[in-house]
């Protein structure tokens, strides 16, 4: 039973990692066709939408901090 829970947790971490890597690659314009087809064949787009919003907010936050650091 514990082995099944460990595998499920690992699969969830792997899925989250794939979503973040996929969204990051798409944001920088280096997404491969194979990964793009895999992403668009998923049942729901919500993990990619949420991941994209989070990465954009992170990117904008880093730009704001960098600009404040340079201006000071």
Backbone as XML, in Angstrom:
<?xml version="1.0"?>
<chain id="A" units="angstrom">
  <residue number="1" name="UNK">
    <atom name="N" x="0.815" y="-1.180" z="0.000"/>
    <atom name="CA" x="0.000" y="0.000" z="0.000"/>
    <atom name="C" x="0.864" y="1.252" z="0.000"/>
  </residue>
  <residue number="2" name="UNK">
    <atom name="N" x="1.917" y="1.250" z="0.837"/>
    <atom name="CA" x="2.779" y="2.417" z="0.914"/>
    <atom name="C" x="3.491" y="2.653" z="-0.412"/>
  </residue>
  <residue number="3" name="UNK">
    <atom name="N" x="3.870" y="1.605" z="-1.093"/>
    <atom name="CA" x="4.534" y="1.725" z="-2.385"/>
    <atom name="C" x="3.657" y="2.425" z="-3.408"/>
  </residue>
  <residue number="4" name="UNK">
    <atom name="N" x="2.356" y="2.150" z="-3.358"/>
    <atom name="CA" x="1.438" y="2.807" z="-4.287"/>
    <atom name="C" x="1.343" y="4.293" z="-3.995"/>
  </residue>
  <residue number="5" name="UNK">
    <atom name="N" x="1.327" y="4.675" z="-2.711"/>
    <atom name="CA" x="1.269" y="6.096" z="-2.349"/>
    <atom name="C" x="2.557" y="6.796" z="-2.764"/>
  </residue>
  <residue number="6" name="UNK">
    <atom name="N" x="3.702" y="6.137" z="-2.586"/>
    <atom name="CA" x="4.973" y="6.719" z="-2.986"/>
    <atom name="C" x="5.015" y="6.943" z="-4.489"/>
  </residue>
  <residue number="7" name="UNK">
    <atom name="N" x="4.528" y="5.958" z="-5.249"/>
    <atom name="CA" x="4.500" y="6.092" z="-6.703"/>
    <atom name="C" x="3.567" y="7.208" z="-7.133"/>
  </residue>
  <residue number="8" name="UNK">
    <atom name="N" x="2.426" y="7.352" z="-6.472"/>
    <atom name="CA" x="1.468" y="8.408" z="-6.805"/>
    <atom name="C" x="2.073" y="9.772" z="-6.499"/>
  </residue>
  <residue number="9" name="UNK">
    <atom name="N" x="2.753" y="9.901" z="-5.377"/>
    <atom name="CA" x="3.408" y="11.158" z="-5.021"/>
    <atom name="C" x="4.509" y="11.504" z="-5.996"/>
  </residue>
  <residue number="10" name="UNK">
    <atom name="N" x="5.268" y="10.518" z="-6.402"/>
    <atom name="CA" x="6.340" y="10.738" z="-7.377"/>
    <atom name="C" x="5.766" y="11.122" z="-8.732"/>
  </residue>
  <residue number="11" name="UNK">
    <atom name="N" x="4.684" y="10.484" z="-9.130"/>
    <atom name="CA" x="4.045" y="10.802" z="-10.409"/>
    <atom name="C" x="3.514" y="12.234" z="-10.392"/>
  </residue>
  <residue number="12" name="UNK">
    <atom name="N" x="2.953" y="12.664" z="-9.263"/>
    <atom name="CA" x="2.430" y="14.022" z="-9.138"/>
    <atom name="C" x="3.561" y="15.042" z="-9.226"/>
  </residue>
  <residue number="13" name="UNK">
    <atom name="N" x="4.697" y="14.762" z="-8.558"/>
    <atom name="CA" x="5.851" y="15.663" z="-8.625"/>
    <atom name="C" x="6.389" y="15.727" z="-10.046"/>
  </residue>
  <residue number="14" name="UNK">
    <atom name="N" x="6.440" y="14.592" z="-10.717"/>
    <atom name="CA" x="6.920" y="14.544" z="-12.086"/>
    <atom name="C" x="5.996" y="15.336" z="-13.000"/>
  </residue>
  <residue number="15" name="UNK">
    <atom name="N" x="4.691" y="15.218" z="-12.793"/>
    <atom name="CA" x="3.735" y="15.952" z="-13.619"/>
    <atom name="C" x="3.887" y="17.451" z="-13.401"/>
  </residue>
  <residue number="16" name="UNK">
    <atom name="N" x="4.009" y="17.874" z="-12.141"/>
    <atom name="CA" x="4.193" y="19.291" z="-11.852"/>
    <atom name="C" x="5.477" y="19.809" z="-12.487"/>
  </residue>
  <residue number="17" name="UNK">
    <atom name="N" x="6.520" y="19.015" z="-12.415"/>
    <atom name="CA" x="7.804" y="19.419" z="-12.996"/>
    <atom name="C" x="7.688" y="19.548" z="-14.517"/>
  </residue>
  <residue number="18" name="UNK">
    <atom name="N" x="7.017" y="18.592" z="-15.150"/>
    <atom name="CA" x="6.840" y="18.647" z="-16.601"/>
    <atom name="C" x="6.028" y="19.861" z="-17.015"/>
  </residue>
  <residue number="19" name="UNK">
    <atom name="N" x="5.000" y="20.191" z="-16.233"/>
    <atom name="CA" x="4.168" y="21.359" z="-16.543"/>
    <atom name="C" x="5.014" y="22.628" z="-16.441"/>
  </residue>
  <residue number="20" name="UNK">
    <atom name="N" x="5.781" y="22.772" z="-15.353"/>
    <atom name="CA" x="6.596" y="23.973" z="-15.186"/>
    <atom name="C" x="7.680" y="24.084" z="-16.253"/>
  </residue>
  <residue number="21" name="UNK">
    <atom name="N" x="8.315" y="22.973" z="-16.592"/>
    <atom name="CA" x="9.324" y="23.000" z="-17.649"/>
    <atom name="C" x="8.701" y="23.337" z="-18.994"/>
  </residue>
  <residue number="22" name="UNK">
    <atom name="N" x="7.532" y="22.799" z="-19.242"/>
    <atom name="CA" x="6.837" y="23.052" z="-20.495"/>
    <atom name="C" x="6.414" y="24.515" z="-20.602"/>
  </residue>
  <residue number="23" name="UNK">
    <atom name="N" x="5.862" y="25.052" z="-19.505"/>
    <atom name="CA" x="5.435" y="26.453" z="-19.508"/>
    <atom name="C" x="6.651" y="27.367" z="-19.646"/>
  </residue>
  <residue number="24" name="UNK">
    <atom name="N" x="7.719" y="27.058" z="-18.941"/>
    <atom name="CA" x="8.937" y="27.862" z="-19.040"/>
    <atom name="C" x="9.516" y="27.856" z="-20.449"/>
  </residue>
  <residue number="25" name="UNK">
    <atom name="N" x="9.548" y="26.695" z="-21.062"/>
    <atom name="CA" x="10.057" y="26.603" z="-22.432"/>
    <atom name="C" x="9.167" y="27.381" z="-23.390"/>
  </residue>
  <residue number="26" name="UNK">
    <atom name="N" x="7.866" y="27.327" z="-23.185"/>
    <atom name="CA" x="6.943" y="28.058" z="-24.050"/>
    <atom name="C" x="7.108" y="29.569" z="-23.869"/>
  </residue>
  <residue number="27" name="UNK">
    <atom name="N" x="7.331" y="30.018" z="-22.625"/>
    <atom name="CA" x="7.511" y="31.448" z="-22.380"/>
    <atom name="C" x="8.747" y="31.992" z="-23.083"/>
  </residue>
  <residue number="28" name="UNK">
    <atom name="N" x="9.797" y="31.185" z="-23.155"/>
    <atom name="CA" x="11.022" y="31.625" z="-23.800"/>
    <atom name="C" x="11.082" y="31.261" z="-25.281"/>
  </residue>
  <residue number="29" name="UNK">
    <atom name="N" x="10.045" y="30.608" z="-25.783"/>
    <atom name="CA" x="9.956" y="30.308" z="-27.207"/>
    <atom name="C" x="10.815" y="29.159" z="-27.675"/>
  </residue>
  <residue number="30" name="UNK">
    <atom name="N" x="11.140" y="28.240" z="-26.790"/>
    <atom name="CA" x="11.985" y="27.107" z="-27.171"/>
    <atom name="C" x="11.273" y="25.769" z="-26.985"/>
  </residue>
  <residue number="31" name="UNK">
    <atom name="N" x="9.950" y="25.791" z="-26.985"/>
    <atom name="CA" x="9.147" y="24.583" z="-26.804"/>
    <atom name="C" x="9.259" y="23.695" z="-28.042"/>
  </residue>
  <residue number="32" name="UNK">
    <atom name="N" x="9.530" y="22.415" z="-27.849"/>
    <atom name="CA" x="9.622" y="21.497" z="-28.981"/>
    <atom name="C" x="8.224" y="21.102" z="-29.454"/>
  </residue>
  <residue number="33" name="UNK">
    <atom name="N" x="8.123" y="20.712" z="-30.699"/>
    <atom name="CA" x="6.838" y="20.283" z="-31.259"/>
    <atom name="C" x="6.282" y="19.075" z="-30.517"/>
  </residue>
  <residue number="34" name="UNK">
    <atom name="N" x="7.161" y="18.152" z="-30.172"/>
    <atom name="CA" x="6.739" y="16.941" z="-29.472"/>
    <atom name="C" x="6.114" y="17.298" z="-28.122"/>
  </residue>
  <residue number="35" name="UNK">
    <atom name="N" x="6.759" y="18.176" z="-27.367"/>
    <atom name="CA" x="6.213" y="18.577" z="-26.068"/>
    <atom name="C" x="4.934" y="19.388" z="-26.227"/>
  </residue>
  <residue number="36" name="UNK">
    <atom name="N" x="4.865" y="20.223" z="-27.236"/>
    <atom name="CA" x="3.665" y="21.019" z="-27.467"/>
    <atom name="C" x="2.474" y="20.118" z="-27.774"/>
  </residue>
  <residue number="37" name="UNK">
    <atom name="N" x="2.690" y="19.104" z="-28.604"/>
    <atom name="CA" x="1.612" y="18.155" z="-28.912"/>
    <atom name="C" x="1.195" y="17.379" z="-27.661"/>
  </residue>
  <residue number="38" name="UNK">
    <atom name="N" x="2.171" y="16.993" z="-26.845"/>
    <atom name="CA" x="1.862" y="16.290" z="-25.596"/>
    <atom name="C" x="1.028" y="17.185" z="-24.675"/>
  </residue>
  <residue number="39" name="UNK">
    <atom name="N" x="1.407" y="18.452" z="-24.585"/>
    <atom name="CA" x="0.689" y="19.380" z="-23.701"/>
    <atom name="C" x="-0.740" y="19.608" z="-24.170"/>
  </residue>
  <residue number="40" name="UNK">
    <atom name="N" x="-0.936" y="19.770" z="-25.466"/>
    <atom name="CA" x="-2.271" y="20.042" z="-25.982"/>
    <atom name="C" x="-3.161" y="18.800" z="-26.013"/>
  </residue>
  <residue number="41" name="UNK">
    <atom name="N" x="-2.578" y="17.628" z="-25.787"/>
    <atom name="CA" x="-3.389" y="16.411" z="-25.753"/>
    <atom name="C" x="-3.882" y="16.093" z="-24.338"/>
  </residue>
  <residue number="42" name="UNK">
    <atom name="N" x="-3.522" y="16.906" z="-23.358"/>
    <atom name="CA" x="-3.967" y="16.690" z="-21.982"/>
    <atom name="C" x="-5.454" y="16.976" z="-21.862"/>
  </residue>
  <residue number="43" name="UNK">
    <atom name="N" x="-6.052" y="16.401" z="-20.830"/>
    <atom name="CA" x="-7.502" y="16.524" z="-20.636"/>
    <atom name="C" x="-7.919" y="17.939" z="-20.262"/>
  </residue>
  <residue number="44" name="UNK">
    <atom name="N" x="-7.092" y="18.639" z="-19.518"/>
    <atom name="CA" x="-7.460" y="19.975" z="-19.060"/>
    <atom name="C" x="-6.277" y="20.933" z="-19.203"/>
  </residue>
  <residue number="45" name="UNK">
    <atom name="N" x="-6.528" y="22.161" z="-19.599"/>
    <atom name="CA" x="-5.436" y="23.121" z="-19.754"/>
    <atom name="C" x="-5.104" y="23.868" z="-18.458"/>
  </residue>
  <residue number="46" name="UNK">
    <atom name="N" x="-5.872" y="23.657" z="-17.388"/>
    <atom name="CA" x="-5.708" y="24.452" z="-16.174"/>
    <atom name="C" x="-4.324" y="24.388" z="-15.549"/>
  </residue>
  <residue number="47" name="UNK">
    <atom name="N" x="-3.649" y="23.248" z="-15.474"/>
    <atom name="CA" x="-2.295" y="23.272" z="-14.904"/>
    <atom name="C" x="-1.343" y="24.184" z="-15.694"/>
  </residue>
  <residue number="48" name="UNK">
    <atom name="N" x="-1.510" y="24.226" z="-17.004"/>
    <atom name="CA" x="-0.650" y="25.056" z="-17.844"/>
    <atom name="C" x="-1.009" y="26.540" z="-17.696"/>
  </residue>
  <residue number="49" name="UNK">
    <atom name="N" x="-2.287" y="26.833" z="-17.553"/>
    <atom name="CA" x="-2.726" y="28.219" z="-17.367"/>
    <atom name="C" x="-2.214" y="28.747" z="-16.029"/>
  </residue>
  <residue number="50" name="UNK">
    <atom name="N" x="-2.405" y="27.969" z="-14.979"/>
    <atom name="CA" x="-1.959" y="28.378" z="-13.645"/>
    <atom name="C" x="-0.433" y="28.493" z="-13.607"/>
  </residue>
  <residue number="51" name="UNK">
    <atom name="N" x="0.254" y="27.523" z="-14.198"/>
    <atom name="CA" x="1.718" y="27.570" z="-14.255"/>
    <atom name="C" x="2.215" y="28.779" z="-15.023"/>
  </residue>
  <residue number="52" name="UNK">
    <atom name="N" x="1.551" y="29.109" z="-16.124"/>
    <atom name="CA" x="1.940" y="30.281" z="-16.905"/>
    <atom name="C" x="1.755" y="31.567" z="-16.132"/>
  </residue>
  <residue number="53" name="UNK">
    <atom name="N" x="0.632" y="31.690" z="-15.437"/>
    <atom name="CA" x="0.388" y="32.891" z="-14.636"/>
    <atom name="C" x="1.429" y="33.016" z="-13.530"/>
  </residue>
  <residue number="54" name="UNK">
    <atom name="N" x="1.729" y="31.910" z="-12.854"/>
    <atom name="CA" x="2.720" y="31.950" z="-11.778"/>
    <atom name="C" x="4.105" y="32.317" z="-12.293"/>
  </residue>
  <residue number="55" name="UNK">
    <atom name="N" x="4.514" y="31.742" z="-13.410"/>
    <atom name="CA" x="5.835" y="32.056" z="-13.941"/>
    <atom name="C" x="5.919" y="33.497" z="-14.453"/>
  </residue>
  <residue number="56" name="UNK">
    <atom name="N" x="4.851" y="34.010" z="-15.026"/>
    <atom name="CA" x="4.845" y="35.404" z="-15.475"/>
    <atom name="C" x="4.925" y="36.337" z="-14.271"/>
  </residue>
  <residue number="57" name="UNK">
    <atom name="N" x="4.170" y="36.039" z="-13.201"/>
    <atom name="CA" x="4.241" y="36.855" z="-11.992"/>
    <atom name="C" x="5.645" y="36.815" z="-11.381"/>
  </residue>
  <residue number="58" name="UNK">
    <atom name="N" x="6.259" y="35.660" z="-11.369"/>
    <atom name="CA" x="7.624" y="35.528" z="-10.874"/>
    <atom name="C" x="8.593" y="36.347" z="-11.726"/>
  </residue>
  <residue number="59" name="UNK">
    <atom name="N" x="8.455" y="36.276" z="-13.029"/>
    <atom name="CA" x="9.315" y="37.008" z="-13.948"/>
    <atom name="C" x="9.158" y="38.520" z="-13.756"/>
  </residue>
  <residue number="60" name="UNK">
    <atom name="N" x="7.929" y="38.984" z="-13.661"/>
    <atom name="CA" x="7.677" y="40.412" z="-13.457"/>
    <atom name="C" x="8.221" y="40.858" z="-12.103"/>
  </residue>
  <residue number="61" name="UNK">
    <atom name="N" x="8.023" y="40.050" z="-11.069"/>
    <atom name="CA" x="8.567" y="40.370" z="-9.755"/>
    <atom name="C" x="10.081" y="40.482" z="-9.774"/>
  </residue>
  <residue number="62" name="UNK">
    <atom name="N" x="10.739" y="39.570" z="-10.478"/>
    <atom name="CA" x="12.197" y="39.644" z="-10.601"/>
    <atom name="C" x="12.637" y="40.896" z="-11.354"/>
  </residue>
  <residue number="63" name="UNK">
    <atom name="N" x="11.899" y="41.264" z="-12.388"/>
    <atom name="CA" x="12.238" y="42.489" z="-13.124"/>
    <atom name="C" x="12.067" y="43.728" z="-12.257"/>
  </residue>
  <residue number="64" name="UNK">
    <atom name="N" x="11.008" y="43.778" z="-11.456"/>
    <atom name="CA" x="10.785" y="44.911" z="-10.555"/>
    <atom name="C" x="11.912" y="44.999" z="-9.527"/>
  </residue>
  <residue number="65" name="UNK">
    <atom name="N" x="12.270" y="43.871" z="-8.929"/>
    <atom name="CA" x="13.351" y="43.876" z="-7.939"/>
    <atom name="C" x="14.677" y="44.285" z="-8.570"/>
  </residue>
  <residue number="66" name="UNK">
    <atom name="N" x="14.949" y="43.792" z="-9.769"/>
    <atom name="CA" x="16.188" y="44.146" z="-10.453"/>
    <atom name="C" x="16.222" y="45.635" z="-10.787"/>
  </residue>
  <residue number="67" name="UNK">
    <atom name="N" x="15.116" y="46.174" z="-11.254"/>
    <atom name="CA" x="15.088" y="47.597" z="-11.599"/>
    <atom name="C" x="15.225" y="48.463" z="-10.348"/>
  </residue>
  <residue number="68" name="UNK">
    <atom name="N" x="14.639" y="48.048" z="-9.238"/>
    <atom name="CA" x="14.798" y="48.807" z="-7.990"/>
    <atom name="C" x="16.243" y="48.731" z="-7.489"/>
  </residue>
  <residue number="69" name="UNK">
    <atom name="N" x="16.861" y="47.595" z="-7.637"/>
    <atom name="CA" x="18.253" y="47.432" z="-7.207"/>
    <atom name="C" x="19.173" y="48.302" z="-8.056"/>
  </residue>
  <residue number="70" name="UNK">
    <atom name="N" x="18.941" y="48.328" z="-9.368"/>
    <atom name="CA" x="19.787" y="49.121" z="-10.256"/>
    <atom name="C" x="19.557" y="50.618" z="-10.008"/>
  </residue>
  <residue number="71" name="UNK">
    <atom name="N" x="18.324" y="51.027" z="-9.732"/>
    <atom name="CA" x="18.009" y="52.430" z="-9.519"/>
    <atom name="C" x="18.515" y="52.947" z="-8.180"/>
  </residue>
  <residue number="72" name="UNK">
    <atom name="N" x="18.791" y="52.066" z="-7.230"/>
    <atom name="CA" x="19.236" y="52.536" z="-5.925"/>
    <atom name="C" x="20.733" y="52.798" z="-5.870"/>
  </residue>
</chain>
